[in-house]
Amino acid sequence: MKKALIALLMVFLLVTGTVFAGGRRDAAGGNTNRVGISMPTQSAERWVIEGNFMVEELQKMGHETILQFGEDIVGTQVSQIENMLARGVDVLIITPIDGGALNSVLQRAKRAGVVIIAYDRLLTDTQHVDYYMTFDSLAIGNLMGSAIVDGLDLRNAAGPFNVELFAGSLDDNNTVFYFDGGVEMLKPYIDSGKVVIKSGQTTLAQAATLGWAAEVAQARMDNILAAHYADGSRVHAILSPYDGLSIGIISSLRAVGYGTAARPWPVITGQDAELPSVRAILAGEQYATVLLDYFSLALGAITIANEYMSGSPISVINKPDYYNNGVKVVPAYAINAMTVTRTNVVQEAERIGLWTRAEMMGN
């Protein structure tokens, strides 16, 4: 990754005096220093990027790693975590496919003395989780809603504007925060009639997208267009919480003539700054995405893992009593995100080391 990120990590380690000893002992009396990283899927670019980054940095620090992807199948993720436990991991970093479906295997992990870090998605309805690494999910939803406010100039324009709402998968704890945060910013304009949800689909259950799947979002957009916009009216904006969904929505809109002078692209939001969406933003198809500094979040998980195995106090928690998983309050490290549009996406994505300018430009 970018030299600046590695330099930042090295400075942090020097300042905190972190060492690479400790951890649980294996049968021979030596330190195992082994970290299991359980990611949900390889189909979303960010999990591959973050998983590989954690492996690279943890191995540089002298730790062994096991990285596996559940490919959006809960049973596969459970089996993979069981395999990691059998191989004697000290720490588990888990992004759950279904936040509430892992309690049994997490219980076995805690009996073995493993520290469990929920990564980006909270492990819910269980006491067997120690830390939570996350972006501020409600604030991210606010950013998405604000992008529509700005993109349509709702503060000044007369309207009315037709807006449709999309949400993520209901088995992801973040989904409700993204949706509520987005709707919170639009609500004054909905209440005044300046924003109209023409489909009438305003609830989280109606807007949810099973498995965060692009094809599910595309099919729902197809249905909305056919049922509610066949009269020639136009969609002016779409609240989308993830770039993968945005790309599916764009495909649906393109099929009925959007992206032309007669039907310009709506203001479409997103999240993750995935490469196809960055290119879509540069092409004028997608209006904005929420850029997440994955590397800072990953460094937080790396720090917790390393500090635990060294016997040092955990230093990075900044929200000790904010996130309740239904059973307990989970100490968390939450970091901020930012909205990027055509004017700054290349600069900001390049700054954090996510994509090179050449990659974003398709060169």
C-alpha positions in Angstrom: 0.0 0.0 0.0 1.0 3.6 0.0 4.3 4.4 1.7 2.5 7.1 3.8 0.2 4.5 5.3 3.1 2.2 6.2 5.0 5.1 7.7 1.9 6.1 9.7 1.7 2.6 11.1 5.4 2.6 12.0 5.2 5.9 13.8 2.2 4.7 15.8 4.1 1.6 16.9 7.1 3.7 17.9 5.0 6.1 19.8 3.0 3.5 21.7 6.0 1.3 22.2 4.1 -1.8 20.9 6.1 -5.0 20.8 5.3 -8.3 19.1 5.4 -10.7 21.9 2.6 -12.2 24.0 -0.6 -13.9 22.8 -1.8 -17.3 23.9 0.7 -20.1 24.2 0.7 -23.2 22.0 1.2 -26.7 23.3 5.0 -26.3 23.1 4.9 -23.2 25.2 5.6 -20.7 22.4 3.5 -17.7 21.3 1.0 -18.5 18.6 0.4 -14.8 17.5 -2.1 -16.0 15.0 -5.0 -13.8 13.6 -8.0 -15.2 11.8 -9.7 -12.7 9.4 -13.2 -13.7 8.2 -14.6 -11.6 5.4 -18.1 -11.9 3.9 -17.4 -12.1 0.2 -14.9 -11.4 -2.6 -17.6 -10.0 -4.8 -17.3 -6.5 -3.2 -13.9 -5.0 -3.8 -13.4 -3.4 -0.4 -13.4 -6.7 1.5 -10.6 -8.1 -0.7 -8.6 -4.8 -0.4 -9.0 -4.7 3.4 -8.4 -8.4 4.0 -5.2 -8.4 2.0 -4.0 -5.2 3.7 -4.5 -6.7 7.1 -2.7 -9.8 6.1 0.2 -7.9 4.7 0.6 -5.6 7.7 0.1 -8.3 10.4 2.7 -10.5 8.7 5.2 -7.6 8.5 4.7 -7.3 12.3 5.5 -11.0 12.8 2.1 -12.5 13.1 0.6 -15.4 11.3 -2.7 -14.8 9.5 -5.6 -16.8 8.1 -7.8 -14.9 5.6 -11.0 -16.5 4.3 -14.1 -15.3 2.5 -17.6 -16.7 3.2 -19.0 -15.8 -0.2 -22.2 -14.6 1.4 -23.1 -18.0 2.8 -23.5 -18.0 6.6 -22.8 -21.8 6.9 -19.5 -21.3 5.0 -18.4 -18.5 7.2 -19.2 -20.6 10.3 -17.2 -23.5 9.0 -14.3 -21.2 8.2 -14.3 -19.7 11.6 -14.4 -23.2 13.1 -11.3 -24.0 11.0 -9.5 -20.9 12.3 -10.3 -22.0 15.9 -8.9 -25.4 15.2 -5.7 -23.8 14.0 -5.3 -21.9 17.2 -6.0 -18.3 16.4 -5.6 -15.7 19.2 -7.7 -13.0 17.6 -10.7 -13.2 15.2 -11.5 -10.2 13.0 -15.0 -10.9 11.6 -17.2 -9.0 9.1 -20.4 -11.1 9.5 -22.6 -12.1 6.6 -25.5 -12.1 9.1 -24.6 -10.3 12.3 -27.0 -12.3 14.4 -26.1 -15.8 13.1 -22.7 -16.6 14.6 -23.5 -16.8 18.4 -22.7 -20.5 18.7 -19.3 -20.4 17.0 -18.4 -17.2 18.8 -19.2 -18.9 22.1 -16.7 -21.6 21.3 -14.1 -18.9 20.4 -14.6 -17.2 23.7 -14.2 -20.5 25.6 -10.9 -20.8 23.8 -9.8 -17.4 25.0 -10.0 -15.7 21.6 -10.5 -12.0 21.3 -13.3 -11.2 18.9 -13.3 -8.0 16.8 -16.4 -7.2 14.8 -15.2 -5.4 11.7 -17.5 -2.8 10.0 -20.6 -4.9 10.7 -21.7 -5.4 14.3 -22.0 -8.9 15.7 -25.5 -8.7 17.2 -27.5 -10.6 19.8 -24.4 -12.1 21.4 -22.2 -11.3 24.4 -19.3 -13.0 22.7 -17.7 -9.9 21.0 -15.0 -7.7 22.5 -14.6 -4.8 20.1 -16.2 -3.1 17.1 -14.4 -1.4 14.3 -16.7 0.8 12.3 -17.4 3.9 10.4 -20.0 6.2 11.9 -23.0 4.6 10.1 -25.6 7.2 10.9 -23.3 10.0 9.8 -22.7 8.1 6.6 -26.5 8.0 6.0 -26.6 11.7 6.7 -23.9 12.2 4.0 -25.9 10.3 1.5 -29.1 12.3 2.2 -27.1 15.6 2.1 -25.7 14.6 -1.3 -29.3 14.6 -2.6 -30.1 17.9 -0.9 -27.0 19.4 -2.6 -27.4 17.7 -5.9 -31.0 18.8 -6.4 -30.3 22.2 -4.6 -33.3 21.4 -2.4 -32.7 24.5 -0.3 -33.4 26.8 -3.2 -35.1 24.9 -6.0 -38.9 24.9 -6.2 -39.5 21.3 -7.0 -41.3 19.0 -6.6 -38.7 16.3 -7.2 -39.3 12.6 -7.5 -36.9 10.6 -5.2 -36.7 6.8 -4.7 -35.2 5.1 -1.6 -33.0 2.1 -1.5 -31.5 0.3 1.5 -29.1 -2.4 2.2 -29.6 -6.0 3.5 -31.7 -6.4 6.6 -29.2 -8.9 8.1 -26.5 -6.1 8.2 -26.7 -4.0 11.4 -25.5 -0.9 9.4 -28.5 -0.9 7.1 -30.9 0.8 9.5 -28.4 3.5 10.3 -27.7 4.3 6.6 -31.4 4.4 5.8 -32.4 6.4 8.8 -29.5 8.9 8.3 -30.4 9.4 4.7 -34.1 9.8 5.3 -33.4 12.2 8.2 -31.8 14.7 5.8 -34.6 14.4 3.3 -37.5 14.4 5.7 -38.0 18.2 5.9 -38.4 18.3 2.1 -40.7 15.2 2.1 -42.9 16.8 4.7 -43.1 20.1 2.7 -43.9 18.3 -0.5 -40.8 19.4 -2.3 -39.6 15.7 -2.4 -42.1 13.1 -3.5 -41.5 9.3 -3.1 -43.6 8.5 -6.2 -43.6 4.8 -5.6 -44.9 5.2 -2.1 -42.2 2.8 -0.9 -40.9 4.7 2.1 -40.2 2.1 4.8 -37.0 0.2 5.4 -38.6 -3.1 4.7 -39.8 -1.9 1.3 -36.5 -0.3 0.4 -34.2 -3.2 1.6 -32.0 -5.1 -0.8 -31.4 -8.8 0.1 -27.7 -9.6 0.3 -26.7 -6.1 -1.0 -27.1 -7.6 -4.4 -26.9 -5.4 -7.5 -29.3 -7.6 -9.5 -31.9 -7.3 -6.7 -31.6 -3.5 -6.8 -31.8 -3.5 -10.6 -34.9 -5.6 -10.6 -36.6 -3.4 -8.0 -35.7 -0.3 -10.0 -37.2 -1.9 -13.1 -40.4 -2.6 -11.2 -40.6 1.0 -9.9 -40.0 2.5 -13.3 -42.6 0.3 -14.9 -45.3 0.8 -12.2 -44.8 4.4 -11.3 -43.0 6.3 -14.1 -44.6 4.9 -17.3 -46.6 8.1 -17.5 -43.4 9.9 -18.7 -42.5 11.5 -15.3 -38.9 11.4 -14.3 -36.9 10.2 -11.4 -34.8 13.1 -10.1 -32.8 11.3 -7.3 -32.1 7.9 -5.8 -30.9 7.3 -2.3 -28.6 4.3 -2.7 -26.4 3.1 0.3 -23.8 1.2 -1.7 -22.0 1.5 -5.0 -22.8 -2.0 -6.1 -26.5 -1.2 -5.8 -26.0 2.1 -7.6 -24.4 0.3 -10.6 -27.5 -2.0 -10.8 -29.8 1.0 -10.5 -27.9 2.8 -13.3 -28.3 -0.2 -15.6 -32.0 -0.2 -15.0 -32.3 3.6 -15.8 -30.1 3.3 -18.9 -32.4 0.6 -20.3 -35.3 3.1 -20.3 -33.4 6.0 -21.8 -31.8 7.9 -18.9 -28.4 9.5 -19.6 -29.8 11.5 -22.6 -30.7 15.1 -23.0 -34.4 14.3 -22.7 -33.8 12.2 -19.5 -30.6 13.3 -17.7 -29.2 11.1 -15.0 -30.8 11.4 -11.6 -28.7 12.3 -8.5 -27.6 8.9 -7.4 -25.7 8.3 -4.2 -23.5 5.4 -3.2 -20.8 4.2 -0.7 -17.4 2.6 -0.9 -15.9 4.4 -3.9 -15.6 1.1 -5.8 -13.8 1.4 -9.1 -16.9 1.0 -11.4 -18.7 3.7 -9.4 -15.7 6.1 -9.4 -15.7 5.7 -13.2 -19.5 6.2 -13.3 -19.1 9.4 -11.3 -16.4 10.7 -13.7 -18.8 9.8 -16.6 -21.6 11.8 -15.0 -23.8 8.7 -14.4 -23.5 8.6 -10.6 -23.5 11.8 -8.6 -21.7 10.9 -5.4 -20.3 8.2 -3.3 -19.2 8.1 0.4 -15.5 7.5 0.5 -14.4 5.3 3.4 -10.7 5.3 4.5 -10.6 1.5 4.7 -6.9 1.5 5.6 -7.5 3.6 8.8 -10.2 1.2 9.8 -8.0 -1.8 9.1 -5.1 -0.2 11.0 -7.5 0.1 14.0 -8.2 -3.7 13.9 -4.6 -4.4 13.4 -3.7 -2.3 16.4 -6.2 -4.0 18.7 -5.0 -7.4 17.6 -1.4 -6.5 18.1 -1.9 -4.8 21.5 -3.9 -7.8 22.8 -1.2 -10.2 21.7 1.5 -8.0 23.3 -0.3 -7.7 26.5 -0.7 -3.9 26.1 -3.8 -1.8 26.9 -6.2 -1.3 24.0 -5.6 2.3 22.9 -7.8 3.1 20.0 -11.4 2.9 21.4 -13.2 6.2 21.0 -16.8 5.2 21.5 -16.8 2.9 24.6 -20.6 3.0 25.2 -22.4 3.9 22.0 -23.1 0.6 20.1 -25.6 -1.8 21.7 -25.8 -5.1 19.9 -29.0 -6.2 21.7 -27.2 -8.0 24.5 -24.3 -5.8 25.5 -22.7 -2.5 24.7 -19.6 -3.1 22.6 -16.6 -0.8 22.9 -15.9 0.7 19.4 -13.5 2.6 17.3 -15.6 4.7 14.9 -14.1 6.9 12.2 -15.6 9.5 9.9 -16.2 9.3 6.1 -16.6 11.9 3.4 -18.7 12.5 0.3 -16.9 12.7 -3.0 -18.3 13.9 -6.4 -16.9 14.4 -9.8 -15.0 17.5 -8.6 -12.9 15.7 -5.9 -13.2 11.9 -6.2 -9.9 11.4 -8.0 -8.0 13.6 -5.6 -9.4 12.0 -2.5 -9.3 8.4 -3.6 -5.7 8.8 -4.6 -4.9 10.6 -1.4 -5.9 7.6 0.8 -4.3 5.1 -1.5 -7.5 3.4 -2.7 -7.0 3.8 -6.5 -4.4 5.3 -8.7 -5.3 8.1 -11.1 -4.6 5.8 -14.0 -7.0 3.2 -12.6 -9.8 5.7 -12.1 -9.3 7.1 -15.6 -9.4 3.6 -17.1 -5.9 3.8 -18.4 
